[in-house]
Amino acid sequence: MLVSMSAVVLLGLLIWFLLRIRYLRWADLLLCGTFGFLLSRTVAAPLAQALLDGVSGFLGQLRF
């Protein structure tokens, strides 16, 4: 849950930034949001969650 909330905040900030620099239009934002909402209700949702968990685990092990 914590990773998914972090991903939501990070993606939300990225979308806000892209809207600010006018690279992303509102129609694109609505399309991406609708896709994400519909994806979360499919059988692909566990695969997407596993992918996010794997990426976050990898990034968590990086040491600078």
N, CA, C and O atoms as a DFTB+ gen file, in Angstrom:
256 C
 N C O
     1  1       0.820      -1.196       0.000
     2  2       0.000       0.000       0.000
     3  2       0.859       1.252       0.000
     4  3       0.550       2.223      -0.691
     5  1       1.934       1.232       0.773
     6  2       2.798       2.396       0.854
     7  2       3.468       2.678      -0.489
     8  3       3.607       3.833      -0.892
     9  1       3.883       1.609      -1.179
    10  2       4.526       1.787      -2.480
    11  2       3.535       2.322      -3.490
    12  3       3.877       3.205      -4.277
    13  1       2.321       1.815      -3.488
    14  2       1.346       2.298      -4.462
    15  2       0.984       3.755      -4.189
    16  3       0.760       4.518      -5.129
    17  1       0.924       4.156      -2.916
    18  2       0.655       5.568      -2.608
    19  2       1.810       6.442      -3.072
    20  3       1.588       7.535      -3.592
    21  1       3.037       5.975      -2.889
    22  2       4.204       6.722      -3.355
    23  2       4.192       6.839      -4.877
    24  3       4.512       7.893      -5.427
    25  1       3.823       5.761      -5.546
    26  2       3.757       5.787      -7.007
    27  2       2.670       6.750      -7.475
    28  3       2.853       7.464      -8.461
    29  1       1.543       6.773      -6.773
    30  2       0.459       7.686      -7.138
    31  2       0.901       9.131      -6.965
    32  3       0.638       9.975      -7.823
    33  1       1.570       9.413      -5.861
    34  2       2.047      10.787      -5.621
    35  2       3.088      11.174      -6.667
    36  3       3.044      12.279      -7.209
    37  1       4.023      10.267      -6.954
    38  2       5.058      10.558      -7.941
    39  2       4.459      10.770      -9.327
    40  3       4.821      11.719     -10.022
    41  1       3.553       9.897      -9.728
    42  2       2.923      10.059     -11.043
    43  2       2.038      11.297     -11.077
    44  3       1.950      11.964     -12.108
    45  1       1.390      11.608      -9.977
    46  2       0.593      12.836      -9.916
    47  2       1.449      14.083     -10.086
    48  3       1.061      15.016     -10.789
    49  1       2.610      14.098      -9.445
    50  2       3.523      15.234      -9.605
    51  2       4.061      15.322     -11.033
    52  3       4.218      16.415     -11.576
    53  1       4.339      14.174     -11.634
    54  2       4.807      14.169     -13.017
    55  2       3.729      14.701     -13.956
    56  3       4.023      15.484     -14.859
    57  1       2.498      14.285     -13.750
    58  2       1.393      14.779     -14.581
    59  2       1.207      16.282     -14.377
    60  3       0.995      17.020     -15.339
    61  1       1.285      16.735     -13.125
    62  2       1.157      18.172     -12.845
    63  2       2.256      18.952     -13.556
    64  3       1.992      20.000     -14.145
    65  1       3.499      18.443     -13.505
    66  2       4.614      19.121     -14.167
    67  2       4.413      19.171     -15.675
    68  3       4.650      20.203     -16.303
    69  1       3.975      18.055     -16.257
    70  2       3.751      18.031     -17.702
    71  2       2.620      18.968     -18.110
    72  3       2.665      19.567     -19.184
    73  1       1.607      19.096     -17.257
    74  2       0.542      20.058     -17.541
    75  2       1.056      21.488     -17.444
    76  3       0.662      22.346     -18.235
    77  1       1.938      21.749     -16.474
    78  2       2.474      23.098     -16.288
    79  2       3.293      23.555     -17.486
    80  3       3.210      24.712     -17.897
    81  1       4.091      22.636     -18.051
    82  2       4.921      23.033     -19.193
    83  2       4.169      22.853     -20.511
    84  3       4.738      23.000     -21.593
    85  1       2.890      22.534     -20.398
    86  2       1.988      22.400     -21.548
    87  2       2.421      21.303     -22.522
    88  3       2.179      21.392     -23.726
    89  1       3.064      20.273     -21.980
    90  2       3.439      19.130     -22.801
    91  2       2.329      18.091     -22.829
    92  3       2.207      17.321     -23.781
    93  1       1.528      18.078     -21.782
    94  2       0.437      17.119     -21.656
    95  2      -0.873      17.893     -21.690
    96  3      -1.050      18.860     -20.949
    97  1      -1.779      17.470     -22.543
    98  2      -3.067      18.145     -22.631
    99  2      -4.075      17.443     -21.734
   100  3      -3.858      16.307     -21.314
   101  1      -5.172      18.122     -21.444
   102  2      -6.196      17.566     -20.548
   103  2      -6.797      16.282     -21.103
   104  3      -7.130      15.374     -20.342
   105  1      -6.938      16.200     -22.419
   106  2      -7.493      14.977     -23.010
   107  2      -6.561      13.789     -22.754
   108  3      -7.021      12.680     -22.481
   109  1      -5.242      14.030     -22.845
   110  2      -4.267      12.969     -22.562
   111  2      -4.356      12.541     -21.103
   112  3      -4.272      11.353     -20.790
   113  1      -4.526      13.506     -20.220
   114  2      -4.642      13.210     -18.798
   115  2      -5.876      12.353     -18.510
   116  3      -5.801      11.386     -17.752
   117  1      -6.989      12.704     -19.107
   118  2      -8.212      11.930     -18.904
   119  2      -8.090      10.527     -19.480
   120  3      -8.572       9.562     -18.887
   121  1      -7.454      10.417     -20.620
   122  2      -7.253       9.113     -21.237
   123  2      -6.356       8.225     -20.375
   124  3      -6.659       7.049     -20.176
   125  1      -5.260       8.777     -19.863
   126  2      -4.360       8.004     -18.994
   127  2      -5.053       7.609     -17.696
   128  3      -4.891       6.483     -17.225
   129  1      -5.815       8.515     -17.121
   130  2      -6.533       8.204     -15.891
   131  2      -7.579       7.128     -16.089
   132  3      -7.723       6.234     -15.255
   133  1      -8.302       7.209     -17.178
   134  2      -9.311       6.199     -17.485
   135  2      -8.655       4.841     -17.726
   136  3      -9.156       3.814     -17.268
   137  1      -7.540       4.839     -18.442
   138  2      -6.827       3.592     -18.681
   139  2      -6.373       2.965     -17.365
   140  3      -6.549       1.763     -17.162
   141  1      -5.793       3.763     -16.472
   142  2      -5.348       3.250     -15.182
   143  2      -6.497       2.718     -14.344
   144  3      -6.374       1.679     -13.695
   145  1      -7.611       3.430     -14.359
   146  2      -8.780       2.987     -13.607
   147  2      -9.304       1.659     -14.147
   148  3      -9.634       0.759     -13.374
   149  1      -9.381       1.536     -15.456
   150  2      -9.864       0.302     -16.053
   151  2      -8.858      -0.835     -15.889
   152  3      -9.255      -1.989     -15.728
   153  1      -7.566      -0.526     -15.929
   154  2      -6.542      -1.548     -15.742
   155  2      -6.617      -2.147     -14.345
   156  3      -6.375      -3.340     -14.166
   157  1      -6.948      -1.334     -13.364
   158  2      -6.996      -1.833     -11.986
   159  2      -8.136      -2.818     -11.773
   160  3      -8.157      -3.518     -10.761
   161  1      -9.071      -2.888     -12.689
   162  2     -10.201      -3.801     -12.561
   163  2     -10.069      -5.044     -13.432
   164  3     -11.017      -5.822     -13.538
   165  1      -8.914      -5.246     -14.056
   166  2      -8.723      -6.396     -14.932
   167  2      -7.840      -7.436     -14.268
   168  3      -7.360      -7.243     -13.151
   169  1      -7.631      -8.546     -14.974
   170  2      -6.742      -9.587     -14.467
   171  2      -5.278      -9.163     -14.589
   172  3      -4.400      -9.823     -14.032
   173  1      -5.004      -8.079     -15.304
   174  2      -3.635      -7.588     -15.442
   175  2      -3.194      -6.775     -14.228
   176  3      -2.013      -6.446     -14.111
   177  1      -4.105      -6.447     -13.331
   178  2      -3.770      -5.628     -12.162
   179  2      -2.713      -6.285     -11.279
   180  3      -1.784      -5.594     -10.862
   181  1      -2.801      -7.597     -10.965
   182  2      -1.731      -8.201     -10.158
   183  2      -0.369      -8.162     -10.844
   184  3       0.658      -8.003     -10.183
   185  1      -0.358      -8.307     -12.169
   186  2       0.906      -8.227     -12.904
   187  2       1.487      -6.818     -12.815
   188  3       2.687      -6.658     -12.589
   189  1       0.655      -5.804     -12.987
   190  2       1.122      -4.423     -12.880
   191  2       1.612      -4.131     -11.467
   192  3       2.613      -3.435     -11.297
   193  1       0.924      -4.652     -10.449
   194  2       1.349      -4.454      -9.063
   195  2       2.670      -5.157      -8.795
   196  3       3.534      -4.615      -8.105
   197  1       2.832      -6.354      -9.333
   198  2       4.092      -7.076      -9.162
   199  2       5.241      -6.332      -9.837
   200  3       6.352      -6.288      -9.307
   201  1       4.981      -5.758     -10.987
   202  2       6.001      -4.979     -11.682
   203  2       6.395      -3.755     -10.861
   204  3       7.581      -3.457     -10.721
   205  1       5.412      -3.050     -10.321
   206  2       5.709      -1.892      -9.480
   207  2       6.458      -2.297      -8.216
   208  3       7.369      -1.590      -7.786
   209  1       6.089      -3.418      -7.620
   210  2       6.792      -3.898      -6.433
   211  2       8.239      -4.265      -6.759
   212  3       9.142      -3.982      -5.972
   213  1       8.459      -4.880      -7.896
   214  2       9.815      -5.226      -8.310
   215  2      10.683      -4.007      -8.554
   216  3      11.839      -3.962      -8.133
   217  1      10.123      -3.023      -9.233
   218  2      10.873      -1.788      -9.501
   219  2      11.174      -1.057      -8.197
   220  3      12.287      -0.570      -8.000
   221  1      10.190      -0.978      -7.308
   222  2      10.424      -0.284      -6.041
   223  2      11.425      -1.041      -5.178
   224  3      12.219      -0.419      -4.473
   225  1      11.404      -2.369      -5.221
   226  2      12.402      -3.153      -4.498
   227  2      13.800      -2.921      -5.040
   228  3      14.759      -2.808      -4.275
   229  1      13.915      -2.850      -6.347
   230  2      15.208      -2.580      -6.978
   231  2      15.716      -1.196      -6.604
   232  3      16.879      -1.033      -6.234
   233  1      14.845      -0.205      -6.701
   234  2      15.251       1.165      -6.364
   235  2      15.579       1.296      -4.884
   236  3      16.436       2.095      -4.507
   237  1      14.908       0.521      -4.047
   238  2      15.193       0.558      -2.615
   239  2      16.541      -0.031      -2.250
   240  3      17.090       0.291      -1.196
   241  1      17.084      -0.887      -3.101
   242  2      18.378      -1.505      -2.829
   243  2      19.537      -0.695      -3.362
   244  3      20.688      -1.008      -3.055
   245  1      19.281       0.331      -4.145
   246  2      20.353       1.155      -4.688
   247  2      20.978       1.988      -3.571
   248  3      20.276       2.580      -2.751
   249  1      22.276       2.022      -3.556
   250  2      23.009       2.822      -2.573
   251  2      23.891       3.813      -3.318
   252  3      24.605       3.449      -4.253
   253  1      23.833       5.043      -2.899
   254  2      24.628       6.090      -3.555
   255  2      25.838       6.436      -2.742
   256  3      26.623       7.298      -3.140
